């Protein structure tokens, strides 16, 4: 019997598998009014200042008491950059890669678009000083969503363009809870899509790219901290608070940047702390909350000094935002580690994504990721005499969220 020696040749074929895409609502819903602010007349540099409403206080008299006008601004800086690049030799290109270039480009742009989206989503952690939820109780019902919106609006909120962002696992729980309610039209719609959509004058989105905040020791341990003293600025606003009651002494990780604090009610001999409405300076029903602006370690006496955002001012004036002075004996709690959702209104999430110039003499094009909406430059070139042919997909961007127009949703991990 003869023995054949046959050559087996492997082929590499397109499977047709779709990309494992992420849920990417942030770029698509961001305010792109200043997307190309580099083209604004007389704009120099990579930062543009956006105005915010000025603050005033009214008086119960016809006798005018003139106030200083203070321009408030928001800085939008185009300070982020990223790329995905790859190369082939001439042989690799003609024998292996040429038929798959469209696939490689699609895969690379999807990766880069997700990079931009996740960076924009970071504002959920870094910007809001108000929050809803305790980071322990799951968000699982429409009543919780309604309560979150009520607290958001109680402080004062823009009446238009209210948007909220939840994680992918929270949305099904909320929808499922609503199916038990007698709301035929809404339930029929949501049972078909299994999405929240529009609820309580707010458009709800879902994302699997929401940032996770890892709390310091006090948040992890569930510490109740007691006010010892405060640091004031020139206007009498509290910019830092020293607390006692830390979980342990000399702990470098006592408080982490972006930890979320809340003043507790029912402390004997102390007034319950409440925010004033942003416009009108009337006492709201919202508890006073703030954000740590920097890491802070505890001392050997188990005390920690936390720098706060926003400054908390009880003195009368345009910037007054709390109903009573912060005094020793008041108590605060800190959120544990959590996933950061978001509520915002008035289109306060600004994003810039200028078109990069043509990298002459190389061939180039501007492409848009169909899933995230990111504008991405693609260019191709060869390294002379080195048998290297490379492709680069890159982009620059910036984002900023107006803190007063936003509130974090603390979703348990």
WOHU-V824911 format. One record per backbone hydrogen bond with DSSP energy under -0.5 kcal/mol. NH is the residue of the N-H (numbers start at 0). CO is the residue of the C=O. E is the energy in kcal/mol with one decimal. If there is no record, write none. Layout:
NH,CO,E
NH,CO,E
//
This chain:
3,1,-0.6
5,3,-0.7
7,5,-0.5
8,6,-0.6
9,7,-0.6
12,10,-0.6
20,18,-1.9
23,21,-0.6
28,24,-1.3
29,25,-1.0
29,26,-0.7
30,348,-3.7
31,29,-0.8
34,31,-2.1
36,33,-1.4
38,35,-2.2
39,36,-1.5
42,39,-2.2
47,75,-2.3
49,73,-3.2
51,71,-2.9
60,58,-1.7
63,61,-0.7
69,67,-0.6
70,68,-0.6
71,51,-0.7
73,49,-2.5
75,47,-2.8
75,73,-0.6
76,74,-0.7
77,45,-3.1
78,76,-1.5
79,396,-2.4
81,394,-1.9
83,392,-2.6
85,390,-2.2
87,388,-2.6
92,88,-2.4
93,89,-2.3
94,90,-2.4
95,91,-2.0
96,91,-2.6
97,92,-2.6
99,96,-2.1
100,97,-1.1
103,99,-2.7
104,100,-2.5
105,101,-2.3
106,102,-2.6
107,103,-2.5
108,104,-2.5
109,105,-2.0
110,106,-1.7
111,107,-2.3
112,108,-2.9
113,109,-1.8
114,110,-1.7
115,111,-2.0
116,112,-2.5
117,113,-2.7
118,114,-1.5
119,115,-2.4
120,116,-2.3
121,117,-0.7
121,118,-0.8
122,119,-1.6
123,120,-2.0
124,121,-1.5
125,121,-2.0
126,122,-1.9
127,122,-0.7
131,407,-2.4
134,409,-0.8
139,137,-0.8
144,140,-1.5
145,141,-2.7
146,142,-2.3
147,143,-2.5
148,144,-2.3
149,145,-2.3
150,146,-2.4
151,147,-2.3
152,148,-2.5
153,149,-1.8
154,150,-1.1
162,160,-0.5
162,343,-3.0
163,202,-2.3
164,341,-2.8
165,204,-2.7
167,206,-0.8
169,166,-0.6
170,166,-1.4
171,167,-0.8
172,168,-0.8
173,169,-2.1
174,170,-2.6
175,171,-2.6
176,172,-1.9
177,173,-1.6
178,174,-1.1
179,176,-0.9
180,177,-1.8
182,180,-1.8
186,182,-3.0
187,183,-2.6
188,184,-2.1
189,185,-2.7
190,186,-2.6
191,187,-1.2
192,188,-1.7
193,189,-3.4
198,201,-2.8
202,161,-2.4
203,196,-3.2
203,201,-0.6
204,163,-2.8
206,165,-2.2
207,22,-0.7
212,337,-3.0
213,211,-0.6
214,212,-0.7
216,252,-2.9
217,253,-2.2
219,215,-2.3
220,216,-2.7
221,217,-0.8
222,217,-2.3
224,222,-0.6
224,331,-2.8
225,243,-2.1
226,329,-3.4
227,241,-3.4
228,241,-1.3
230,239,-2.8
232,236,-2.2
235,232,-1.9
237,311,-2.9
238,230,-3.0
239,230,-1.2
240,305,-2.5
241,228,-2.7
242,240,-0.5
242,303,-3.2
243,225,-2.5
244,301,-0.6
245,301,-2.1
249,298,-2.3
250,247,-0.5
251,249,-0.7
253,250,-1.4
254,295,-2.5
257,291,-2.9
258,255,-2.0
260,289,-3.0
261,332,-2.0
262,287,-2.4
263,330,-2.7
269,266,-2.2
274,285,-2.7
275,320,-2.1
276,281,-3.2
277,154,-2.6
280,276,-1.1
283,274,-2.6
287,272,-0.7
289,260,-1.8
290,308,-2.6
291,258,-2.4
292,306,-1.9
295,254,-2.7
297,250,-2.4
298,302,-2.8
301,298,-1.8
303,242,-2.1
305,240,-3.1
305,303,-0.6
306,304,-0.5
307,238,-2.2
308,290,-1.6
311,237,-1.9
312,310,-0.7
313,311,-0.5
319,316,-1.6
320,312,-2.1
321,312,-1.7
322,273,-1.7
326,324,-0.6
328,226,-2.1
329,326,-1.7
331,224,-2.6
332,261,-2.1
333,222,-0.6
334,259,-2.5
335,133,-0.6
337,212,-1.8
338,410,-3.3
339,210,-2.9
340,338,-0.8
340,408,-3.2
341,164,-1.6
342,406,-2.5
343,162,-2.7
344,404,-1.5
345,159,-2.2
346,160,-0.9
349,347,-1.0
349,399,-2.6
350,30,-2.1
351,397,-2.7
352,34,-1.9
359,357,-1.9
361,358,-2.1
362,379,-0.9
364,377,-2.3
366,364,-0.6
366,375,-3.7
368,373,-2.6
369,367,-0.5
372,368,-2.5
375,366,-3.8
375,373,-0.6
376,393,-2.9
377,364,-3.2
378,391,-2.2
379,362,-2.3
380,389,-2.1
382,387,-2.3
383,381,-0.7
385,382,-2.3
387,382,-0.6
388,87,-2.6
389,380,-2.7
390,85,-3.1
391,378,-2.4
392,83,-2.6
393,376,-2.5
394,81,-1.9
396,79,-2.0
397,351,-2.2
399,349,-2.2
401,347,-1.3
402,400,-0.6
404,401,-1.3
405,402,-1.7
406,342,-2.4
407,129,-2.6
408,340,-1.1
409,131,-3.1
409,407,-0.6
410,338,-3.0
410,408,-0.9
//
